[in-house]
Amino acid sequence: MEKNTSLRKSVYAILIMASLGLILGRIFAVDTVALRGLEKDRRAQIPKKLAEKEQRLQKSGVPEAVIQEELAKTEKALEKNATLCFPFFSANDRSRWCTIRALVEPDMRVAGAPYAIDIVRMEKGWDTIDMVKHDEHYYSSKPPLFPTMLAGLYWLIYHGTGLSLAANPHLVVKILLCCVNIPLMALFLGAVAGLAERLGRGDWSRIFVVAVASFGTFLSTFCVTLNNHLPAVTCVAGVLWLMVTMVQERDYPAWKVFLAGLLAAFAVVNELPALSFLAAIGAGLFLYTFSWESWKKPAVVLFFYGVGILGVAIPFFVTNYVAHDSLRPPYMHRSEGDNWYEYTYIAQNGQVRQSYWQNPQGIDKGEPSIARYAFHVLLGHHGIFSLTPVWILAMGGLGIGLVKGDSTMRSLAWMILALTLVVLLFYIFRPLADRNYGGVCCGFRWAFWLIPMWLCTMLPMLEWVEEKRWRRGVALVLLMFSALSAAFPIWNPWSQPWLYF
């Protein structure tokens, strides 16, 4: 048995490192490749245009010193006009980068409004539709806590190396993504491997789960962009690992409970529906530590869980208040009379425009039919089970876990079933404007944070699959198509799924 454990852990390490290597390759290749050829042609024309201007100025009798000054200004303008490629993929990630730049770069700051992106958004390549307006300033529509944390890292790069998002956008973005997304993905994969070891029984099933986590989900696709989904998923996986270890060992040390509260709260910061997960974990801690003889143990456990939550809640509300003079994040200001998404603004070309969200286009208009929306969320062009059919195994395992699982698996299965239903119903029955599949995106991204839970429930099904060769073959085919969907948007996760047409 010990030999098998050692072998499994070696396989986990191989899968994890291969996955991280592929993700690193994607990050290093980050570019708007469709515009690279046009940018190259524009740059090639710069020497010719400078030579022509120099000849015109010389014929006009302009002094040489003035000529050189004019040529320098012209070259700078031509370089700026030629630049078309930026390491951003959509308004979504660009919105967060705008906040980071506004917080760190002195010439991008707005007096009296440290989080305002008024100046940044007017820079070429830095405009975004994911912004709100209040108090005559423009802001990212994303909660400010996560970008504030990343701004601290960018501050070190900016002041320590002289590199900047203004002058070196490609290099700085790649450094930051490597410093943030790679560790997050590594922690997620490590937590999944730990859960597989504790909850699984067979060698094949455990290795299969880690392989799915490594290659068969959209998390690797999103590692090339700054997003809220990867931090949320990593936090959920960490909480699950902490809970399973505590329940199985019947030991609830303060540091583990505190860390569970901290991670669960940060998951909520990044995915608001994860509030249900935070509550479920709190209820689980209470039930597992409840005793008729004494109230002290559950009280102490919930105290440390609450302290962990406060460790995130306090900075979350503080950054919101500093940024917006409100405790609520921007996306909660959409009611009549308090709608930060309704405004006019001056675009980079000088034209006055309405907010994009007052007249959304394409998929952002929303799906009028709830039934049609539900179909495409589950089985259609953005379908959870059509794009990543490996989750069919997770749903089968959910049923097996409820009926035949041990006490830990049964409790886990009930929680995951409830959370899955709550989240899916929450999004399916959203108002028309919100029934947009997460916008232009390679998958139904609002359900990504459930991935660690589905990986856990997959294990009971895989133990049944492991018994027959043909079952293993079917499971491998499901994994293959899931990996296909994850790899299809190889450069840009903010693109439509391969099933969308």
C-alpha positions, 0 to 999 in steps of 0.5 A, a space after each residue: 500500500 505504501 508503495 502505491 501511495 508513493 507511486 500515486 504521488 509521483 504521478 500527481 507531481 508529473 501531472 501537476 508540473 505538466 499542467 503548470 508548464 503548459 500554463 506557463 507556455 500560454 502566459 509567455 505567448 500572451 498576445 493579441 496575435 490577430 493584430 501582430 501583422 498589422 502592427 509590424 507593417 505600421 512599424 516598418 513604415 515609420 522610417 519612410 515617413 520620418 525621411 519624407 517629413 525630414 525632406 519636406 522640412 529641409 526644403 522649407 528651410 527649417 533649422 536643423 535643431 527644429 527639424 530634429 525636434 519635430 522628427 522626435 515628436 513625430 516618431 513618438 506619435 507614429 510609434 504610439 499609433 503603430 502599437 496595436 498589441 496589448 497583453 489583454 484579452 477583453 474589457 474584463 481583465 483590462 478593467 482590473 489592470 486599469 485599477 492596478 495602474 491607477 493605484 501605482 503610477 503617479 501620472 495615472 492618479 486622479 486627485 481625491 479619487 485614488 481608484 478612479 480610472 479617468 486618465 488610464 482609460 484614455 490611454 490607447 489600448 486601455 479603454 474598457 466597457 467594464 466600468 461604472 461612473 459616480 461622483 463624476 469619475 469612472 471606476 472599474 466595475 470589479 470589487 477593488 480588494 483583489 486589484 488592490 492586492 495585486 497593486 501592491 505587487 506591481 508597486 514593488 515591480 514599478 519602484 524596484 525595477 523601473 518596469 511599468 505597465 505604460 512602457 513594458 505592458 507585455 513583460 509586466 503583465 507576464 511577470 504578474 500573471 506568473 507571480 499570481 496565477 501559477 501559484 494559485 493553480 499549483 495550490 488548487 492542484 495540490 489541494 485536489 491531489 490531497 482530496 483524492 488521497 483522502 476521499 478516493 480508494 482506487 489508484 486509477 480513480 485518484 489519478 484520473 481526478 488529478 488529471 481532470 483538474 490538470 487538463 480537463 477544466 477551463 481553469 487552465 484556460 483562464 490562467 493567461 488572464 487576470 480574473 476572479 475565478 481562479 482565486 475563488 476556485 483555489 480558495 474553495 479547494 483549500 477549504 474542502 481540503 481543510 474540512 475533510 482533514 479536520 472531519 476525518 481526524 476529528 481534530 479542529 485546530 484553531 489555525 485550520 478553522 481560521 484559515 478555512 474562514 479566511 479562504 471561504 470569505 475570499 471565495 465570496 469576495 471573488 464569487 458572490 454566490 459562494 456566500 452559500 458555501 461559506 454558510 454551509 462550511 460554518 454549519 458543517 463546523 457547528 454540526 461536527 463539533 456539536 455536543 450535548 455535554 458542552 457548548 464550548 467546543 463549537 463556540 470556540 470553533 465558530 469563533 475562529 471561523 468568524 475571525 478568519 471571515 473578518 480577516 477578509 471582510 474588513 479589508 473588503 469593505 474598507 477598500 470598497 469605501 475608500 474606492 467608492 464611498 460605499 460599502 457595497 461593490 459597484 455591481 450592487 449599484 444597479 437599482 433605479 435612481 442608483 445605477 452606476 451603469 447608466 452614464 455618458 462618457 467621452 470616448 478616446 476619439 472625442 465622441 460622446 457615448 452612452 455606457 455600453 450596458 445601456 445598449 448591450 450588443 450580441 450575447 450581452 443582450 440576454 436570452 429571452 427564453 429561460 427554458 432555452 437559457 437553461 438548456 444552453 447552460 447545461 447541454 447547449 453551446 455554453 453547456 456545462 455537460 456538453 463542453 466538459 462532459 467529464 462532469 457527467 461522472 461527477 453527477 453520477 458520483 454525487 448519487 452514489 455518494 449520497 446512497 453508498 458513501 461513508 459518512 464524510 462522503 455523504 455529508 459532502 455530497 449533500 452539501 455539494 448537491 444543495 450548492 450546485 442546485 442553488 447556484 444553477 437556479 440562481 443564474 438560470 432565473 436571473 433577469 434578462 440582462 443577466 442571462 448572457 452566459 457570462 458574456 463572450 467567454 469559452 464556458 459558463 464561467 459563473 459555475 467554475 467555482 464549483 469545480 473542486 466540489 465536483 472533482 470530489 463527487 467524481 471519486 465514487 463514480 470513478 471507483 465503479 468505472 475503474 472495475 471495467 476496461 470499457 468503463 475506463 475507456 468511456 471516462 477517458 473519452 469524456 476527459 478527452 473532449 473536456 480537454 479539447 474544450 479547455 484547449 480550444 481557446 488556446 490564446 484567449 479565454 474571452 472567446 466563444 466556445 467551439 460549440 457556439 455558432 
